[in-house]
Amino acid sequence: MSSFKIRDMGVANYCMGFTTWYYNAKGATYDEVTSAGFFNGMKDMVKVGDVIMISHLETGHTTMISVFNNDSINVITAKLL
């Protein structure tokens, strides 16, 4: 199982109080990066409504998720349609 690495996360855009983040998954599976708590290492920086673009270099796919809940314990995300 792959874990969150802060060095693979960066700000792509900030506008009107919301941040779009970029995360390079580097070997982490889709299920891992979309699981509740994967982004707990960013709980002090992300807020509800922020968007995270996840690059899966192995597959060439990009997944976009939104921060759905951040209770300062667990960061919970939901896939954007």
C-alpha positions as CSV (number, residue, x, y, z in Angstrom):
1,M,0.0,0.0,0.0
2,S,1.3,3.4,-1.0
3,S,1.1,6.3,1.5
4,F,0.6,10.1,0.9
5,K,3.8,12.0,0.3
6,I,3.7,15.7,0.8
7,R,6.5,16.2,-1.7
8,D,4.2,14.9,-4.4
9,M,1.5,17.6,-3.7
10,G,1.5,21.1,-5.0
11,V,-0.8,24.1,-5.7
12,A,-2.0,24.3,-9.3
13,N,-4.3,27.3,-8.8
14,Y,-5.9,29.5,-6.1
15,C,-8.9,31.6,-6.8
16,M,-11.8,33.0,-4.8
17,G,-10.9,31.1,-1.6
18,F,-10.6,27.7,-3.2
19,T,-7.4,25.8,-4.1
20,T,-6.8,23.4,-7.0
21,W,-4.1,21.0,-5.9
22,Y,-2.0,18.6,-8.0
23,Y,-0.9,15.2,-6.7
24,N,1.5,12.9,-8.5
25,A,0.3,9.4,-7.4
26,K,3.6,7.7,-8.2
27,G,2.6,4.1,-7.9
28,A,-0.4,4.6,-5.6
29,T,-3.6,2.9,-7.0
30,Y,-6.8,4.7,-7.7
31,D,-8.5,3.0,-4.7
32,E,-5.6,4.2,-2.4
33,V,-5.7,7.9,-3.4
34,T,-9.5,8.1,-3.3
35,S,-9.8,6.3,0.1
36,A,-10.9,8.3,3.2
37,G,-7.9,9.6,5.1
38,F,-5.3,9.3,2.3
39,F,-4.8,13.0,2.3
40,N,-4.7,13.3,6.1
41,G,-1.2,14.7,5.8
42,M,-2.8,17.8,4.3
43,K,-5.6,18.2,6.8
44,D,-4.3,21.6,8.0
45,M,-4.0,22.9,4.4
46,V,-7.0,21.6,2.4
47,K,-10.6,22.7,3.0
48,V,-14.0,21.5,1.9
49,G,-14.6,22.5,-1.8
50,D,-10.9,22.3,-2.8
51,V,-10.2,20.2,-5.9
52,I,-7.3,17.7,-6.2
53,M,-6.1,16.6,-9.6
54,I,-4.4,13.2,-9.3
55,S,-2.0,12.2,-12.0
56,H,-1.5,8.4,-12.5
57,L,1.8,8.4,-14.4
58,E,1.7,4.6,-14.9
59,T,-1.7,4.7,-16.8
60,G,-1.6,8.3,-18.1
61,H,-4.9,9.1,-16.5
62,T,-5.9,12.1,-14.4
63,T,-8.6,11.8,-11.7
64,M,-10.2,14.9,-10.2
65,I,-11.6,14.7,-6.7
66,S,-13.1,17.2,-4.3
67,V,-12.6,17.6,-0.6
68,F,-16.0,16.6,0.8
69,N,-15.2,16.7,4.5
70,N,-12.3,17.8,6.7
71,D,-13.0,17.4,10.4
72,S,-9.3,18.0,11.2
73,I,-9.0,14.2,11.8
74,N,-9.8,12.7,8.4
75,V,-9.9,14.3,5.0
76,I,-12.7,12.7,3.0
77,T,-12.9,13.1,-0.8
78,A,-15.4,12.4,-3.5
79,K,-14.8,11.9,-7.2
80,L,-15.9,14.7,-9.5
81,L,-18.2,13.7,-12.3
